[in-house]
Amino acid sequence: METMEKVARGLAGAAMAGALTLLAGCCVEAPMETYGAARIVSDPAGAGIVNLKDNTTLGNTPLDHVWETADGKAEYIQLVLTRAGHEDTVTSFWINPRHATREEAAENPQAITVLLPQKK
């Protein structure tokens, strides 16, 4: 009888563990995109901006740009700004994706100002 009781308890424990696993799986939310934005300004204005992460051209200063993340973690951004007659200048900063929508991020960009030295 004692063996049957142990088997029954083991089966009940396994069933509970399985049920909890199923419940935990159904309650896990899919990752939600979060957004962060920067207003990139240069002196002088009109500098081209390239993202060094993937070599994409973002545009020219002044520029408002929104970054999207799926994990909600801050992202280290490295950009190079170029303008004729001036030194190419690399700038880096952290974007904190604390906004739930792209629009909210665009309305609250962090200010990034880059001074481009003249070529000698």
N, C-alpha and C positions, 0 to 999 in steps of 0.2 A: 504494500500500500504506500509506503514511504517513497518508493521509486516513481509510482504513478503521480504522486503529489509533486515531486520535483520536476517531472516532465511537464505537468500542467502549468506549474509556475514558470518554467522556462518558455513555454509556448505563449503564455500570457505576456511575459516580458518582451518577447520578440514581436508580438503583435502590437504592443504599445510603442515600441521603438519604431516599427514600420509606420504606424499612424502618425507619430510625431514628425518623422521624416517627410511624409506626404504633406502634412500641414505646414511645415516650415517651408517646403518647396513652393507651395501655392501662395504663400504670403510674401515671398521675396519679390520686391518690386524690380522692374527692369531699370537699368541705369538711366538717369534723366540727364539730358543735356543741360549744361550750364554755360554761361557766357561771361566774357570779360571784354573790355574795350579800351583802346588807347587813342588819344588825339596826339598825333605826331606832328610836331612843328619844327622847322629848321630855320636857322639864320645863316645865310639868306634862304628865303622860301624857294620852292620849285625844285627841290632835290628829289631824285628818284629813290625809291625805297625797295630793297630786295630782302626777303626773308631768308636768312642763311640756313634755316632748317631744311628747306626744300628748294631753294633758289627761285621761288616765285616772286614776280614783280607785283608789289602791292599798289603802286601808284606814285604820286608826287605829293610833296608837302605843300600846304598843310593837308593832312589826311586823318580821317576817323576810320578806324578799322576794328572789327569785332572778331574775336576768337571764340571757338566753340570747343568744349571738352565733354567727353562722355563720362568721365570719372570724377569731375568736380574738383580736381587737384590743380593747384597753381602751376602755371607753365612758364618756363624760362624762355624768353624771346630774345633772339639776336638778329639785328637788322644792320644792313650797310646802306648808308645814304651817300649818293653821288651827285655831283653837280660840276659842270664845266668850270675850270678855273679854281676849283677848291679840292682839298684833300678828301679822298674817300674816308668816311668816318663810320666806324662800327659803334653801335650802341646796344646795350642789353638791359633788360628789366624783367620783372616778374609780373605776369598777368594773373590776377586773382579772379577766377570765374564765379563770382558771387551772385550773378543775376540769373533769374529763371527764364527770361526771354531775351531774344536778340534786341528787341526794341528798348527794353529796360537798360541793357548794357550800353547801347548806342547813346542813350540819354545821359549816361553817367561815366564818360570815359576818364581814364587817368591821363594826366598831362605828361607828355614826354617832349622835352625840348633839346634839340641837338644843335650845337654851334659847329659850323663847317669852316675850318681854317683855310685861308687862301693859300694856293700853291705858291712856292717861292721861286 
